Amino acid sequence: MKQLFAILGLLATLFGATTARAEDPPSVRLTPAPADASDTAGQSTTDLAKKLQNPIGDLYSIPFQNNVNFNTGPNKGTQNILNIQPVIPIHVDQDWNVITRTILPLVWNPSLQPAQSVPFGTAPITFSAFLSPRLPTDGWLWGAGPVAQVPTISSRTLGSPVWGLGPAVVLVKTAGPIVAGGLVNNVFSLGGTTGRNATSYSVMTFQPFLNYNFGGGWFVGSSPIITASWQAIGAKWTLPVGAQAGRLIKLGGKLPVNLLTGIYYNALRQNFGATWQWRTQVAFIF
């Protein structure tokens, strides 16, 4: 759990930091883009927070999201998953972007005896790419594209060794201080086996979100990650209910950093799934 204490220490330090406005270093672009597309210089902390709350916001960022899952497995242990989630926008032209999102999970497992388990390892990477208009229409913005699962598991107990592919869509509405919407995808395995030790899978992920921004970078909201594992034996759904809050600051008046913490209760969960989840996140914006 050392990584959890490091994140908590960073949260405590950064929440007390003072903020100041200054010019940020220029972003690196793959193709020319409008001057205001992803530059963070001159943008308020609240404007940047709202952009980051948009899954297809035009920002280069690296979120580190830590999820502590309580009462996991047959022995009611504590699981920790650190997701490294770089977001890279590609500016196709003056009207269109492709927003790429990657999730690399690092997993610390409790003992799952009598089932086999490993104390630490990497789970499959999820990669998605959304084609999206550069500018919203009446506050609405949409994106669509493929999602892929890459079998980067370090142990068979941490996921399937089979590649996966499927569709992904997102819809976002920004209205004053509110950023709301939803992201949904379904990944289908490209082959694999069925049965009790199946390697094939079909998993839907739906992430609705609602955020209210107060100013000064402060915000509250909810962003549960709802999943349905269609081929699971027994219960198939995980349905979290909860809320989170945070603040976006500028370290040294230059580097935007988004901080949040939240708690979620799994009203529905798969067999031996966690009952509670504590989420913390530190996101660096470039």
Summary of the structure (lengths in Angstrom):
residues: 286
radius of gyration: 19.2
end to end distance: 28.4
largest distance: 57.9
contacts: 926
relative contact order: 0.18
helix: 9%
strand: 52%
